[in-house]
Structure formats: structure tokens, C-alpha cells
Amino acid sequence: MNRRPGLSARLKLTLSYAGFLLLAGVVLLAVVWGYLLRYAPEVITTPEGTLARSVRLRFAPGVAVALAFLLVFGLVGGWLLAGRMLAPLTRIADAARMTANGSLSHRIRLPGRNDEFRELADVFDTMLEQLQSHVAEQQRFAANASHELRTPLAISQTLLDVARTDPTQDQGELIERLHTVNTRAIDLTEALLLLSRGDRRSLTREPVDLSLIAEEATETLLPLAEKRQTTLEVTGEKAQTTGSAALLLRMVTNLIQNAIVHNLPTGGTVTIHTQSQHDTSVLQVENTGHPVPPELLPTLTEPFQRGTQRTRTDEHAGVGLGLAIVHSIVQAHDGTLDLTPRPTGGLLVTIRLLRMPQASSANGAR
């Protein structure tokens, strides 16, 4: 923003300090002058009998000298004091200027006891840390997304090159393989769009029962569970909340699909439980499976992380965004997501969302 040049804050403070000091001096001297007018005699008689000059006349030059001294002292002292007081603000301004130029690694770390300037510096440092973390996460996500999207495109290019150089290639097999690769690319693109949409807070909210959402997702994934010889169990009670029904359905679907895929080869179980606790609605998805190392838990909600292995080769491998999408949707609904490894293997996922008020629930049920 273009602004007209003006006085610096340091100069303004200096003039303010000097002005207040000079005003205080004037008031003090005025009090003394009033005292002299009331009590001091017009003339003074010396012991020799001669008349001395009036005390009032002697007081005037001293007043002028005192006021001049106060003015100079106020300007010099005010300038030094203002500079000392504004030094933290200068450091904060320099840090903000570096941030505007693209640097996010620096920190102010203002020393000293807490005051307004140091509180501002600490808030600015916290903002820089969060911003740097967010930018690094976005860069990592963009790099992973580019890599994941490039893989199916490269495979398609290879298949087309082979078909062009080998006329005897089975066209039916080629089309089927291209269809599989293209489907995976579409799934990844849709997952990326959904992940981006899930970060938005401006959701169209409506009454949602997590128990009904769980039943719908379970029915959709029942063929997959039967194919992998995994038992699905839905238990619990109504768990009313508010939010986007489509996003919450995708959230539960991703959780159940992950629980089916990352399970025992045969004879595994997945339990979906819903309940209401105080002011929250709780959804739990628990599955059997191989032991999950505790140190792996923080990475499971990061994009393109697939359980204990980086990649999978089966048809339900997914694109590595399942739990990342779940985490994003939970955040968009102001909820919490907890991952707990089961002692016997597998994972327990607990989601807590704000419970819909009873009045709203009754209105929504009508």
C-alpha cells in the first residue's frame, strides 16, 4: 500500500516525551511563581539599608534556563528511550519483512520478561512455525501426488508404445490393462479432490446419524469383505451429529475398507460401533490384523502412506489417501481422530464428533 511519508514512531514518541516533560516543568514553575507572587516581597532591604532587586525579577531568567534544559533533556532522553522501547518492534518488523520475501525458517526469539512486544514476538514465531510446517506438508503432498499420478501415466505410455511397436499384441489384453491403469488414475484424482474439499470449513451441514452411515458403508463393502473372508459387525446405538452426509459416508467407507484390506488373510473381523457420550458422538472401527508398531501411528494419516508397507499390489490397494482423507474430513467437522494399536494385532480407530443438540435432533427427525 502506497502511503504518504510521515513522522516515525520513534520521533512521535520523542516529541511526546519531551512535550510531557516540558509541560510538567511549566506546571511546577507556575506553582513556584504563584507562591512568589503571594508570599515574596516586592523589595528586599539589606542589613546595610540598601534595596536589592526583587526576587521575582531574579526568578524569571532561571525559569527560562530551566525550561530550555527540560526541552533539550526531554528531546535527547526521549529519543534514546523511544529507541530502546521500539527495538523489539524493529526486530519483529525485520522478521515480517523476511517472511514477506519468502523466508520461513527464521525466528525472532525475543529475550526478556513477558510484555506486549514479547507476546507479539512469540505469537509471530508460533505463526511462522505453523506456516512453515503447512508449507512443507503441502510441498511433500504435491511431490507425492505428482509421483503417484505420474506412475499410471507412465504405465499407459509404456503399454501404448509396446502396442505400437508390436502389432501382434493382444488388443483385448491391452485395453483391459489400460482400463485398470486409467481407473486407478481416476480414483487417485478423485481422492485428491476429496482431500482438498475435506479441508474446507464451509460445509453444508445437516443432521446425520453415524449409525445409519455405518450400516450403509458396511452394505457397500460387504462383497469385498466376503471375498477376503472377513466378518463385518455393526453394533451400538444412534449417534447424531451435524455435517456433510456425503463426506461422513466417505470417511466411514474409507475406515471400513482400510480395516478389511489391512486385516488377516482369512478369518479376520471388523467391528463398527457407534454411541453417544455426553456432548460427542463416537464412531469406532476395530479390526484384527498384524501388529502395528506404535511409532508408525503418526504417519498413518499422512498422504500416500499405506499401513506397514509402502505399496500393495492387489486390486484394493487404494492410493494411499484413505486415512489422510479421514483425518481431513474429521478436522473439517471439528472432531478428533485417535489411532490405537490392538495388543493382539490390528487397529482401533476412534472418531469423536460434536453431538447434535436435542432440539435440533428432534426437528431433524420430523
N, C-alpha and C positions, 0 to 999 in steps of 0.2 A: 504494500500500500504506500503510495506516494504522499508524504506529509511535508508541510512547510517546516523549515528549521526553527527550532525553539531553544529555550534555555534547558540545560542539562539538569537532571535531578540533583546532582551534587551542587550546582550553582544555586538552585532554588532553595535547597536546604541551608546552604551557607548564608544566603540573604535572610532566610527565616531566622536562623540562629542569631545573626548579627542584629536583626531588627528587634527580636525579643530582648536581647541583652541591652541594646540601646534604650528601648522603652522602659525596661526595669531601672536603668540608670537615671533616666529622666524623672521617673516617678520618685525614686529615692531622693534625688537632688531637689525636686519640688517640695518634698516633705521638709527637707532641711531648710530650704528657702522660706517656707511658710513659718517654720519655727523662728527663724531670724527676724522675719517681719513682725512677729508677735512679741518676742521677748528681747531681741537685741536692741541696744540703744542707738540713737542716730549718731552720736559722737561719743568719744571716749576721752576722758580727762586723765592725763598722765600725772605722776607724782610731782613733776616739775611745774605742773599747772598749764601745760600746753595741750592743745587739742590734736588728737590723732585722727587719721582718716577713718571713716565709718567702716565697721566690719562688713556691712552689706556690699560696699564698693570693693573690698578686698575679696569677697566671695565670688564675684562674677568671673574674673579670669580663671579661677580654679575650676569653676563649673565647665567652662569651655574646654579646658585641658582634659578634665575627666571624661567629658562626652567624646572628645576626639580619641582618647585612649580606648574607651569602651567600643567605639566603632571599629578601630583598627584591630583590637583584640578579638572582637566578635567575628570579623571577616576572616582573619587568619585562623583562629581557633575553629570557627565553624567549617572552613574549608577542609582542615585536617580531620575534624571529627566526622564530617559528612563522608569524606573519602574512606575512613575506617568503617563506618557503618554500612556503606554501599559496596564494600569489597566483595562480600558473598554474592550480592546481586550481579556483580560483574562476572563472577565465575559461572553463575547459573546462565547468564546471557551468552557467554562464550560456549558453554556446553550445548545450549539450544541452537546456536549458530552452527556448531559442528554437526549436530543432528540433522539440521536442515540441509547440510551438504552431503548427507548420506552416511555419516559415521554413527554407528550404534554401539560400539564397543567401549567407549569412554564412560567414566562415571565421575560425578562431582566429588562425592565423599567428603563433604564439608565437615571439618573437625569442630570441636567445641560443644558446649551445652546446648540443649534444645531451646530454640526460639523460632520466630516466624520464618526467618530466612532458612534456617537449617531444616525446618519441617518441609519447606518448599523444595529444598535440595533433595531431601530423602524421597519425597513423592516423585520428583523428576527422575531420580535414579531407579526407583521401582518401575516407573513407566518405561524407561529405557530397557530394563531387563525383560519386561513383558513383551515389548515391541521387538527386541532382538530375538527372543525365543519364538515369537509368532512368525517373524520373517524367516528364521532358519527352518521352522516347521513347514512353511509354505514352499520354500525353496526345495527342501527334501521331498515334499509331496509332489511338486512339479517334476522333479528329476525322476522319481519313481513312476509317476504317471506316464511320463514320456517313454520311459523304458518299457513299461507294460504295454503301452499302445503300439510301440514300435515292433514288439515281438510278433503279434499276429499279422501285422502288415508285411514284415519281412518273410514270414512263412508263406503268406499269399503270393508274394513276389517270387519266391523260390518255386512254388508249385506251378505258377504260370510260366516261368522260364523253362521248367522241365517239360511242361506240356508243349511249349512252342518248339523245343529242340527235339522232342521225341514224339513223332506223330502216332506211334503205336500205343501211346499211353492210354489206359482205360479212362474214357471221359467220365463215366459214371462215378468211378472212384475219386477222380479229380474233383468233380462237382461236390461230392459228399464231404471231402476233406476241406474244400473251400467253404462250404456251408458251416462246418464245425468251427473253423477259424473265424469266420465272419460273425457267427453267433457269439463267440467269446469276446470279440471286439465290441460288439453292440452291448453285451452285458457289462463290460468294463466302463463303457461310455455312460450308460445309464446309471451305474453305481457312482461314478464321479459326479454326475449331475445331481443325484440324490444327496450325496455327501455335501455338496455345495448348498443345496436347498435346505438341508437339515441345520446348517449353521445360522439360518435367519431366524430372528426373533419375531418377525411379523407373520405369525402363523394364523390361519383361520381356525379358531378354537371352537370346539363343540363338545358336548358331553360324550364320554367314551367309557365303556365298561371293559376293563382289561381282561376279564374272564371270557367275554364273548370274542374278543380279539384273539385270545389264546386258542379257543376252540376252532375259530376259522383258520388260523395258521396251521393248526395241527391237522385238520382235514385236508388242507392243501398239500402238506408234506407227508401224509400217510403212505402214499405209494413209494416214496423214497425210503421211508423207514422200513416198510415191508421188504423192499429189495435188499436192504442191508441188514435184515433180521434184527431190527431194533424196535423195542417196545416203547410206545408213547403213552404217557399217563397224564391226564389233566385233572387237577384237584383244586380245592379251595372254594372261595366264595366270590361274590361280586366285589369289584374294586373300581369304583367310579373315579374318574379324573376328567380333566378337560385338555383338549389338544387336537392335533390333526389326526383323524382316524386313519388316513392313508399312511402317514409316516409311522404311526404307532404300530400299524399292521406290519409294515416293512421291518420295523425294529424287532417285533416278536418273531416274525418269519426268519430273519437272519439268525436270531439266537437259537431257534429250534433246529434250523438247518446246520449250523455250526455244531450243535450238540449231537446231531445224527452223524455227521461226517467225521468229527473228531471223537470217535467212540471205539468200543471194542469191535473187532472184525465181525463177530457174531454174538448174539445173546446180550447185547447192550440194552440199556434202558435210558429213557429221557423223561424226566418228571417236570411238568409245568404246574406251578402253584401260584394262586392269586389270593390276596387277602387285604383287609383294611386294618391299618394300625394308626390309631389316633387321627392325625391330620394328614396321613400319607396313604397312598395305595401302593401295594407291594406286588411285584411280579418276580418270581424265582424260576430259573431254568437250571435244572441239575442233571448232569449226565455222568454215566460211567465212562471209563476210558483209561488211557495210560496216565501215570503220574505227571503232574505239571510242575516243573521247578518254580519255586517262589520268585526267583529273580527274573523269570520270563513274563510274569504277570504285567508289569508296567508297559511292556512292548506289545501286548496283545491288541490294545486299542489303537495302535499306530497303523497308518495305512500300509497295505501290502505285506503285512505280517500274517503268516498262516500257521498258527499253532506252534508245535515243536519243530516243524520243518518249514523251510522257506518256500518250497514248491510242492505241489501234488500233481499227480498225473491222471487221476480218474476224472470222470465226466462231471463230477460235482465238486471239483477243486475250488471253484469260485475264483475271485480276482483279488483276494487279499484285502478286501474292504469291508467284510462283514461286521466285525466288532468296531471298526472305525466309524461305520455308518451308525451303528447302535449308539456309540458314545456321542456322536454328533446330535442325533435325534434326542437323546436324553438331556443333553445340555440345552438344546433349543426349547425343551419343555421344563426347564429349571428343576431337573431331577438329579438323582445321584446314581452312579453305577459302581457296584462292588464286585470284584472277582476274587473268589476264594477257592484254592485247590482242595479237593477232597482227599482225606487221608488214604483211601483205598484206590485213588486214581480218578481222573475226571475233574470236572469243574462245576462250581456253584456260582451262578450269576444272579445277582440281586439288584433289581431296579426299584427305586422309590420315586414316585411322582406325587405332586400335591393332590390331595383328595378334594373332589368337588364338594362344595358346601351342600348341606342337606336341602336347602331351599332350591338351589339350582338343580340338584338331582331330581327333586320332585317335579319341578317344571319340565325338566327334560324328559321325564317318563310319561308325561301326559300326551 
